[in-house]
C-alpha cells in the first residue's frame, strides 16, 4: 500500500507543529504562565520540555520513521511478540476520546467565526455575550450541526492524503496562523494599559513558583505537544528519510511555545486594558474576546482574524488526531483510505454528540452523570489523565528496555550523517531514568494522588 510521505523538511515541520498547536495554546498556556510567575514559570516549562517533551517526541519520531507504520503497527514491526501493540492501541483509544469532545469545542469555534463574519458581535454586552455562548453550547441542534461541519472539513482534508491533504493544508495554514497572531498582537499592544497584560505574562516572580506550578509545567510540557497518543508516531512514519529528527523536535517544541506566548500577547493586553478577568478560561475565547474586540476600532476585522486563527489551531490538531485511527484501519485492517476516513468521521461524530449534548449542565444530557462527571468530562478525563501519561510512560520504557540502542542511534543520526555524539548519551540516560520518573509524577498528579 502506498502510504504517502511528506515532501520536505519544511512540510514535516509545519505538519508536526500543526499537530502540537491546538486550542490550549490560545488561552490555557498563556494564562497559566501569567498565573504561576510569568518568566519564572517559562524557565521551568522549558526545562520540562528538555526532560519530558523532547525525549518522548524523539522516541515517537524514532518509532514512526523506523517502522514506517502508524501507532499500532510501529510496535508490532520493531518488536513483534512483545505486546507492544497494546501501547499503540491505547494511543488509538486516546485519540478517539479526545476527538469526541474536541470536535465539540472546535464546532463552537467554527460557529463563532461565522458569527464574527456576519457581524453578530456588534454592540455586544457581557450579558448578551453570555447569552450567545449559552445558546451555542446548550443547543441542541446548533452545536451538533457545527460539530458535523468540523468533521466534514477534517475528513475532506484527510481523504486527499498525506501530501495533497495534510501537507498542503498545514503548509498554508500555519504561516497564516502566525501572521494573524502578529496582527492581533500589534493592535493589542497599542491599547492603553496593555503593558499590564505584558507584565502578567513575562514578569519573573519566583514567589509564585510553587509545587503546583512545577507540576503544571511538567504536565504542559507533555500534553501540549500531543504526546503519548500516537500522533507523532503516525506523522513520523511519513517523514523523509533525511529529516533531522532532533532538529524537528526542538523546532516544534520552541515554535509551539512561541505560538502560545504570541496568543497571550494578543489576549491579555486586551483583557487588562478593558479591566476584565484574565482567568476566565474558555470564556476568554467565547465571551470576553468578542466583547473587547467589538469595542476597538476595526474590532470586527480583528475578531474575524482571531477566530480564524483559532479555527486553524483546532483543525490542524484534529488532522493528526484522526489520522491515528485512520492509519490503524488502513494498515492493520486493510481498508482503503477513503473508507477509513469516512468510517472514523462517522464514529467520532456519532459518539461525539454525547459530549456535545452534555457540555453544559443545562444541555440535553447535562444531568446524565457518573461519579459527578458527564460524557464530555469523562472523555477528557480518561484521555488526558489516564491514557496519555500512561502511553508516554510505556513508550519510553519500550524505547529503553526493548529497542536496541544501536538501532536508535542509527535512526537519530540518519545512519551516521549527523553528529550527535554529545547528545545521545544524555538522551539514553534521560529516557531510561529521568523521563519515566517525571511521567509517573505527571500521572499521579493527573489522577489526584499528588496534590500540591
N, C-alpha and C positions, 0 to 999 in steps of 0.2 A: 504494500500500500504506500502510495506517495503521500507522506505526511506533510510535506511542505517545510520551508525554512525561512527565517528572516534573511533579508538580502545583504545586510551590512551591520557593522558595529553600531552605527547610529540608529538603525532600526531596532536593534537589540536594546539599546539604552532607552529609547522612547517607549517601547512596549513594556519593558520591565518597570520603568518609572510610572507608567500608566497604571500598572498593577498595584504599585505601592501607594500612589496618591489616591485618596478617597475622601469621603465626606468628613471624616475625622480631622483631616488636615485643615479644613476650612475654619472650624471653630474649636474643636476639643484640644488639640495640641497647643495652639496659641494661648488659650485660656489657662490651661494647666501650667504653662511656662510662667505666665504672669502671677498666678496664684502661689506658686512654690518658689518664688525668689528670682524670677527673670533669668539674668545671665548665669547665676549660680546653678539653677536647675538645668540650664542648657549645657553647662560644662559636664554635669553628672550624666545627662542624657547621651552626650557624645561618647563618654566613657562606656556607657552601657551598650551603645552601638558597636564599639570595638570588641567587647567581650561577649555580647549576645547576638546582636543583629547581624554583623558581618560573618561570624563563624557559621551560623545557621544558614544564612543566604548562600555562602560559598559551598556548604555541604549540599544544599538543594541544587545549586548550579552543577556541581560535580555529578550528582545522581542523574540529572536530566540529560546533560550533554553526553556523558559517557555511555549511557544506555540507549539514547535516542528513543526513550519511552516516556509515557506520562507517569502520574503519581503511583499507580499500581504496578505497571509493567517495569518500572525502573528497578524496584527491589527484587522482582522475580528474575530479571535478567542478570543483575550484578551478583546476586547471592541466592540462587534457586534452592528451595528446600529449607530455608531458614525461617520461614514465617514472616519475612519482611513485607510481603504483600499486604498484611494486616495494617501496617503503618500507612501504606498508600490508600487503603480503603477507608481508614479514619479520615484522611485528607478529603476524599470524595464526599464522605458524610458531612464533614465540617463545611465544605463549600456549599452543599445543599442548604444546610441550616442557616448559614449566613445569608444566602440569596433569598430565602423565604421572607426574612424581614427587611433586608437591604433593598430589595426590589420595591417594597412598600414605600420606604423613605425616598428612594430615587423617584418614584412616581410623584410624590409631593413636590420635589424639586422641579421636575418637568412641568407640572401644572403651574407652579409659581413663575416659571419662565414665561409661559403663555400669558398668564395674568399680567406680568410686567409689560410684555409686548403690547397687550391690549389696553394698557393704561389704567388698570383697575386699582392701582395704589395711589392715584391722585387724591390729595386732600385726606389721606388716611389718618385715623387717630389710633391710639393704643387700644381703645375699646373695639374699634372696627377691625384692627389687625388681629386681635384675639378671636373675634367672631369669624373672620375669614379663615384663620388657621383651624379653628374648631370645625367649620363646615367641611374643610378639606380632609381632616383626619377622621371625623365621625362618618361622613358619607351617608349611606354605604356605597352607592354606585360610583360616585366620583373617584374615590381613591382606587377602587378596583379597575375602573377604566384606565386610569393613568399607569397603574401597575402593568396592565396589559400592553399599553403603548411602550413602556420601558422594555419589557421582554421582547416585544416585536422588533424594536430597534436593535437590541443586543443580538437577537437571533439572526437578523438580516446581515449584520456585520460578520458574525461567525460563519455563516453559510458561505460567504465569499472566500473563506480560507485564511491561511496564515499571512501570506504576502499581500493578497488583494483586499483582505478584510482587516485583521488586527493591525498589521504593519502600516497599511495606508492610513487608517483612521488615527492611530496613535501618533504617527509622524506628522500628521496635520494638526491634530487637536492639542497635543502637549505644548508646542510653541505658542499656539493661540491662548492656551491657559496662562502661560507666563506673561504674555502681552496684556491680557485683560487684568490680571492681578496688578501689574505695574501701573496701568491706567487708574485703577481704583486706588492704589497707594498714593499716587501723585495728588489726586483730589482729596483724599482723606487727610493727608499730611498738611494740606493748605488750610484746614479748618482751624478756627480759634480753639485753643485748649488741646490741640492734637498731641502736644508733647506729653500730656498726662498719660495718654494711651501708649506712647513710645516708652515712657518710663515704666509703665506697668509691665511691658513685655521684656525690657532689657536691663533694667536696673538690677545690679548684683546685690542680693540680700541674702547672706548666708544664714541669717536668723530664721528664715522660712524653710531652710533645707533640713526638714525633719526626716524621721524614718519613713513616714508615709510618702514624702516627696521622693525619696530614693526608690522605694518600691514602685511608685508611679512611673518614674523614669525607666526602670527596668522593664515594666510591662509595656510601655510605649515603644521602647526600642525593639521589642519583639512583634507586637501586634500591628504597629503602623506599617511595617514592611511586608505585610501579607505572608508571614512565615508560618510553617507548621501545618499548612493545609494543601500542599501540593501545587500551588500556583507557580512558584518559582521552579520546581522540578519540571512541570509541564512546559513552561516557557523556555527553560534552558534546553529542552530537547529539540527546540527549533533554532538554537544559536548556531552561528557559523563556527567552523572548527578552529579558526584562528582568533576567535574573540578572547580578549584578556578578561578572564572571569573575575579576578581580584579587582582590576580596574573598573569593570562594570559594576560590581557590588559596591565599591567605595563611592563611585559617582552617583549611583541610585540613592544610597543612604544619605549622602550630603544634599543632593538635589531635592529629595523628599522633605528633608528638614527645612531647606530654603523655601520651598513652596508653602510650608506651614507658617513660617515666620513672615513671609510676604502677605499671606492671607491675614495674619494677625495685624499687620500694618494697615491693611485695608479696613479691618473691622474695628479695632479697639480705639484708635484715634477718633473715629467717627462716634463710637459709643460714648467715650468720655466727653467729647465736645458737646454732646446733647444731654449729658448728665444722666445716662442710663446705666443699668446694672451690667457689668462685664461678665458675670457668672450665670447668664441666662440660658446657657447650654444651647440645645437645638432652637430655642426661641430666638437666638441671635439670627438664625437663618430665616425663620418664617414669620417672626413678629417684629423684632427690633430693627432689622436691616431695612425692610420696606418702609417702616416709619421714618427712620432717619434719612434715608436716601431721598424720600419723596419731598423732604423739606430743603433740599440742596438745589442750587442751580444745575440744570442738566441732570437732575437726580434720577429721572426715569431711565435715561440712557445708561447711567451708571448701574442702576438696578437691573436692567436687562443684561448688561455685561457681567454683573456679579452672579446672577442665576445661570447665565450661560456657562461661566467657568465652573460653577458648582455642578451643573449637569454633565460637563466634560469629566470632572473628577469622578462622579458617580458611574458614568458609562464605562470609562476605561478600566476602573476597578472591577466592574461586573464582567467585562470581557474575559479577564483572567480567571475569575471565579467560575464562570460557566464552562470555560474551556477545560477545566479539570475533569468533570464528569463526561464531557464530550469526548476527550481523548480516551478516557476509560472505555466508553462504549464502542468507539471505532477500533481501538487496538485489542481489547480483551473480548468484545462481543461480536466483532466483525461487521458492525453497522456501517452504512455509508455516512459521510459527514453530515449531509443534509438531514437524514432521518434522525441521527443522534442529536443534532441541534434542536430540531423541532420537538422531539420527544422530551428533551431536557427543559426546553422552554415551557412546554405544557405542564410538566411535573412541578416546576418552580412556581409557575403562575397559579396552578390549581391549589397546591398546599400553601403557597404564599398568601392566598386570600384569607386563610385563618389568621395570619399575622395582621393583615390589613384591617380585618374586622374586630381585632382585639387590641389595637394600638392605643386606644383611649378607653377609660372606664365607662364612658357613655356610648362607646361603639356597640355594634350589634352583639358581638361576642365579648365585650369588655368585662362582663360579670362572670365569664367562664374562667375559673382559675383552678390551679392545682398547686398546693403549698404556696399560696399567695402570689403565684405567677400565672399570667395568661400566656397564650400561644406566642405572641410577639416576644415577651420577656424570656420564655423558655428557649426559643430558637437562639436568641442572643446569648443566654447564659451557657447553654450546652456547648455552643461553638467556641465562644470567647474564653470561657472559664475552664472548660474541661478538655475538649478535643484539640484546640490549638496548642496550648502549652505542652500537653502530653505528646502530641505529634512532633513538636520541635525537640522535646527531650529524647524521644525514641530515634529520631533522625540522627542526632549527634552521637548517641550510643551505638547505632548501627555503623556510622562512619568510623568510630573509634575502635570498635571491637570486632567488626565483621569484615569491613572493606580493607583490602591490602594497602598499606601506606605507599608502596611503590606506584600503584595504580593512581592514587590520589595525586601524588607528586607529578606523574606524567601528564595528567589531565590539567592540573592547575598551571603547569609551566608550558603547556602546549608542546609536549614531548621535548622539553629542554630548550625551547626557543626563548623562554622568558626566564630571567634570573631571579628566583625567589628564595635563594639560599638563606637569606636573613629572616625571611617571613615564615617559611614552612615549619621550622622547629617550634616557633611561637604558636602557630596555628594548631599543630598536633597536641601540644600541651593544653591549650585553651579548650579545644573541643572534647578532650578526654576528661578534664577535671573541672575547669572553671565554668564553662557554659552549662554543663549538666547541673551543677550546683545552683547556679543562678536561675535556671529554668525550673528547678524544683521549688525555689523560693517564689517565683512568679506564680506557679501553680497553687501553692499553699496560700498565697495571698489572694489569688483569684477566687478560691473556694471558701475563704474566710477563716482558715486555720491560723494564719498570721495576721494580726491586726495591730497596726501602729497608729 
